[in-house]
Amino acid sequence: MSVPSARGPARVALFQMTSGIDPQANAIAIADAARRAAAGGAVMLFTPEMCGLLDRDRKRAAPHIVVEADNPVLLAARETAREHGIWIDLGSLAVLREDCKWANRGVVIDPEGAIGGRYDKIHMFDVDLATGETWRESAAYTPGEAVVTVDTPIGRLGLAICYDVRFPALFEELGRRCCDAIRIPAAFTVPTGKAHWHLMQRARAVEASAWVIATAQAGRHEDGRETFGHSLVIDPWGEVVLDMGDAAGLGFATIDPARTAEVRAQLPSLANKREIPKSDA
């Protein structure tokens, strides 16, 4: 589907979720959010990381992790997009790759129900937090290798997922590709969210002179984890224009390309960028 560059303000919706261990229940919730988003005048709905299945019990989750063509959340979202004429950005889904390994994959769906872009999360969340929480994403998931952008009604959209936000090189490349907006869906832990969530999302917006749309998981989940919430929309100057707090729900914001042009004219950091000499040491 051909999409012109954004010419005027566009309304988007963010669905802050408390996803559970049942993909069908999550699919119903996303479809309902898409209907409400379209009724509220949004051209695009954004959902969090692992919106279709959030379950840290990998043995229990395994039967639900299927190839993309059979994923019930993706199938429902494609049908809903067609029915209501809205773009849907599924922040990420757990999918089975052709090599039988798992991927943490973001999928952008156009209003005809076609898949406009796919992105497999590059950086794996392998950490030991001071709270005692231990996460080893790489034990189950295979990292992606490609930087992805998609042309949408809000302009060129760069795709990133959660832990990617800590790695500036990805966002430097998205800046080089002249993204108008970058989506960074997440399932941030509470300790890391309190310390770094707002700080890093704002930094990425400023670095890329682009809008950041960061849709988050929130609250206490069926698998026992707790996520930080605070889905954000941030303008290219680093100003927070939407913060959804810590409760699940639907939020709206307006992406204005005139604001992007204004910021880039005042502070043309993308045009001023130079290669940094590498050390011989």
C-alpha positions as CSV (number, residue, x, y, z in Angstrom):
1,M,0.0,0.0,0.0
2,S,1.4,3.4,-1.0
3,V,1.5,5.9,1.8
4,P,2.3,9.6,1.2
5,S,4.5,11.5,3.6
6,A,2.7,13.0,6.5
7,R,1.4,16.5,5.4
8,G,-0.6,17.5,8.5
9,P,-1.2,16.5,12.1
10,A,-2.2,12.9,12.6
11,R,-4.0,11.4,15.7
12,V,-2.6,8.2,17.1
13,A,-3.7,5.9,19.9
14,L,-1.6,4.0,22.4
15,F,-3.0,0.9,24.1
16,Q,-1.3,0.4,27.5
17,M,-1.9,-3.3,28.3
18,T,-1.6,-5.8,31.1
19,S,-1.2,-8.7,28.8
20,G,-1.7,-12.2,30.1
21,I,-0.9,-15.8,29.3
22,D,-4.0,-16.4,26.9
23,P,-3.4,-15.1,23.4
24,Q,-7.1,-15.2,22.5
25,A,-7.9,-12.9,25.4
26,N,-5.1,-10.5,24.4
27,A,-6.4,-10.6,20.8
28,I,-9.9,-9.6,21.8
29,A,-8.5,-6.8,23.9
30,I,-6.4,-5.4,21.0
31,A,-9.3,-5.7,18.6
32,D,-11.5,-3.8,20.9
33,A,-8.9,-1.1,21.4
34,A,-8.5,-0.8,17.6
35,R,-12.2,-0.2,17.2
36,R,-12.2,2.4,19.9
37,A,-9.1,4.0,18.5
38,A,-10.7,4.3,15.0
39,A,-13.9,5.7,16.6
40,G,-11.7,8.3,18.4
41,G,-10.2,9.5,15.1
42,A,-6.8,7.7,15.3
43,V,-5.1,6.7,12.1
44,M,-2.9,4.3,13.9
45,L,-3.0,2.2,17.0
46,F,0.2,1.2,18.9
47,T,0.5,-1.7,21.3
48,P,3.2,-2.8,23.8
49,E,6.0,-5.4,23.5
50,M,4.7,-9.0,23.9
51,C,1.1,-7.7,23.5
52,G,-0.1,-11.2,22.4
53,L,1.5,-13.3,25.1
54,L,3.3,-12.3,28.3
55,D,4.4,-15.4,30.1
56,R,7.8,-16.0,31.7
57,D,7.0,-19.7,32.1
58,R,8.5,-20.7,28.8
59,K,7.3,-24.3,29.0
60,R,3.7,-23.1,29.5
61,A,4.1,-20.5,26.8
62,A,5.7,-22.8,24.2
63,P,2.5,-24.2,22.7
64,H,1.3,-20.7,22.0
65,I,4.4,-19.7,20.1
66,V,3.6,-20.5,16.5
67,V,4.6,-19.4,13.0
68,E,3.5,-15.9,12.1
69,A,0.9,-17.1,9.6
70,D,-0.9,-19.0,12.5
71,N,-0.6,-16.4,15.2
72,P,-4.1,-15.7,16.5
73,V,-3.3,-12.2,17.7
74,L,-1.8,-11.2,14.3
75,L,-4.7,-12.7,12.4
76,A,-7.3,-10.9,14.6
77,A,-5.4,-7.6,14.2
78,R,-5.2,-7.9,10.4
79,E,-9.0,-8.5,10.3
80,T,-9.7,-5.6,12.6
81,A,-7.4,-3.3,10.6
82,R,-9.4,-4.1,7.5
83,E,-12.7,-3.8,9.2
84,H,-12.0,-0.4,10.7
85,G,-9.6,1.1,8.2
86,I,-6.8,1.7,10.8
87,W,-3.1,1.0,10.9
88,I,-2.1,-1.3,13.8
89,D,1.4,-1.5,15.1
90,L,1.7,-4.7,17.2
91,G,4.6,-3.8,19.4
92,S,5.9,-7.3,19.4
93,L,4.7,-10.9,19.3
94,A,6.5,-14.1,20.3
95,V,6.7,-16.0,17.0
96,L,8.3,-19.3,15.7
97,R,10.9,-18.7,13.1
98,E,11.5,-20.9,10.1
99,D,14.5,-22.4,11.9
100,C,12.3,-23.3,14.8
101,K,13.8,-20.7,17.1
102,W,11.8,-17.9,18.6
103,A,11.8,-14.2,17.7
104,N,10.5,-11.2,19.5
105,R,8.9,-9.6,16.5
106,G,7.2,-6.3,15.9
107,V,4.6,-6.2,13.1
108,V,3.1,-3.1,11.4
109,I,-0.3,-3.7,9.7
110,D,-1.9,-1.3,7.1
111,P,-5.6,-0.6,6.8
112,E,-6.0,-3.3,4.2
113,G,-4.8,-5.9,6.6
114,A,-1.5,-6.3,4.8
115,I,1.8,-6.5,6.8
116,G,3.8,-3.3,6.0
117,G,6.9,-4.2,8.0
118,R,8.5,-6.7,10.4
119,Y,11.2,-6.1,13.0
120,D,12.9,-8.7,15.1
121,K,14.3,-7.2,18.4
122,I,18.1,-6.9,18.1
123,H,19.2,-6.5,21.7
124,M,18.4,-9.3,24.2
125,F,17.5,-8.4,27.8
126,D,20.0,-10.5,29.8
127,V,20.4,-8.9,33.2
128,D,20.7,-9.5,36.9
129,L,19.0,-6.7,38.8
130,A,19.7,-5.6,42.4
131,T,16.2,-6.5,43.3
132,G,17.0,-10.2,42.6
133,E,15.2,-10.3,39.3
134,T,17.1,-12.3,36.6
135,W,16.1,-12.2,33.0
136,R,17.7,-14.2,30.1
137,E,15.9,-13.3,26.9
138,S,18.6,-14.8,24.8
139,A,18.0,-18.3,26.4
140,A,14.8,-18.5,24.3
141,Y,14.9,-15.8,21.6
142,T,17.2,-15.2,18.7
143,P,18.1,-11.6,18.0
144,G,17.3,-9.8,14.8
145,E,19.9,-8.4,12.5
146,A,18.1,-5.8,10.4
147,V,17.2,-2.1,10.9
148,V,13.6,-1.5,9.7
149,T,11.6,1.5,8.8
150,V,8.0,1.7,7.4
151,D,6.2,4.5,5.6
152,T,3.0,5.3,7.5
153,P,0.4,8.1,7.8
154,I,2.7,9.7,10.5
155,G,5.7,9.6,8.1
156,R,8.7,7.3,8.1
157,L,8.4,5.1,11.2
158,G,11.5,3.5,12.7
159,L,11.1,0.2,14.6
160,A,12.7,-0.7,17.9
161,I,11.7,-2.7,20.9
162,C,12.2,-2.2,24.7
163,Y,15.9,-3.0,25.6
164,D,17.0,-1.6,22.2
165,V,16.5,1.9,23.8
166,R,19.8,1.5,25.6
167,F,21.8,1.2,22.5
168,P,22.3,4.5,20.7
169,A,23.8,3.0,17.5
170,L,20.4,1.7,16.4
171,F,18.9,5.2,16.8
172,E,21.8,6.8,15.1
173,E,21.0,4.6,12.1
174,L,17.3,5.4,12.3
175,G,18.3,9.1,12.4
176,R,20.4,8.6,9.2
177,R,17.3,7.1,7.6
178,C,15.4,10.4,8.4
179,C,12.6,8.8,10.5
180,D,9.8,11.1,11.4
181,A,8.9,8.9,14.4
182,I,10.3,5.9,16.2
183,R,8.2,3.4,18.1
184,I,9.7,1.7,21.2
185,P,7.1,-0.7,22.7
186,A,8.2,-2.2,26.0
187,A,7.6,-4.4,29.0
188,F,9.9,-2.5,31.3
189,T,10.5,-3.8,34.8
190,V,9.5,-1.4,37.6
191,P,13.1,-0.8,39.0
192,T,14.5,0.0,35.5
193,G,11.5,2.0,34.6
194,K,11.7,4.2,37.6
195,A,15.4,4.9,37.0
196,H,15.6,5.2,33.2
197,W,12.4,5.0,31.2
198,H,11.6,8.7,30.8
199,L,15.3,9.7,30.6
200,M,16.1,7.3,27.7
201,Q,12.9,7.8,25.7
202,R,13.4,11.6,25.8
203,A,17.1,11.2,24.8
204,R,16.2,9.0,21.8
205,A,13.7,11.6,20.6
206,V,16.3,14.4,20.9
207,E,19.0,12.4,19.2
208,A,16.9,11.5,16.2
209,S,15.0,14.8,16.1
210,A,11.9,12.6,15.8
211,W,8.8,11.7,17.7
212,V,9.0,8.7,20.0
213,I,6.0,6.6,20.6
214,A,6.7,4.2,23.5
215,T,3.7,2.0,24.4
216,A,4.2,-0.1,27.5
217,Q,2.9,-3.0,29.5
218,A,1.6,-1.9,32.9
219,G,0.7,-3.5,36.3
220,R,0.7,-7.0,37.8
221,H,0.5,-9.8,35.2
222,E,-0.8,-13.3,35.3
223,D,2.7,-14.7,35.2
224,G,3.6,-12.8,38.4
225,R,5.7,-10.1,36.9
226,E,5.1,-6.4,37.4
227,T,5.7,-3.8,34.6
228,F,6.2,-0.1,34.8
229,G,3.7,1.4,32.4
230,H,3.9,5.1,31.6
231,S,3.4,4.8,27.9
232,L,4.8,8.0,26.3
233,V,4.6,10.2,23.3
234,I,7.5,12.6,23.1
235,D,8.1,15.3,20.5
236,P,11.4,15.9,18.7
237,W,12.4,18.6,21.2
238,G,12.2,16.0,24.0
239,E,8.9,17.3,25.5
240,V,6.5,14.7,26.9
241,V,3.1,15.2,25.3
242,L,1.5,12.1,26.7
243,D,2.2,10.0,29.8
244,M,-0.4,7.4,30.6
245,G,0.7,6.6,34.1
246,D,0.5,3.1,35.5
247,A,-3.0,2.0,34.6
248,A,-4.0,0.0,31.5
249,G,-6.1,1.9,29.0
250,L,-6.3,3.8,25.7
251,G,-4.6,7.2,25.2
252,F,-4.5,9.6,22.3
253,A,-1.9,12.1,21.0
254,T,-1.3,14.1,17.9
255,I,1.8,13.7,15.8
256,D,2.5,17.1,14.1
257,P,5.1,17.2,11.3
258,A,5.3,21.0,11.6
259,R,6.8,20.5,15.0
260,T,9.4,18.2,13.5
261,A,10.3,20.7,10.9
262,E,10.5,23.5,13.5
263,V,12.9,21.5,15.7
264,R,15.1,20.4,12.8
265,A,15.4,24.0,11.6
266,Q,16.4,25.3,15.1
267,L,18.8,22.5,15.9
268,P,20.0,20.7,12.7
269,S,21.9,18.0,14.5
270,L,21.2,15.4,11.9
271,A,22.7,17.6,9.2
272,N,25.6,18.6,11.5
273,K,26.6,14.9,12.3
274,R,30.2,13.9,11.5
275,E,31.9,10.6,11.6
276,I,33.9,10.1,14.9
277,P,37.6,9.1,14.2
278,K,38.3,5.6,15.5
279,S,41.2,5.2,18.0
280,D,44.3,3.3,16.9
281,A,44.7,1.9,20.4
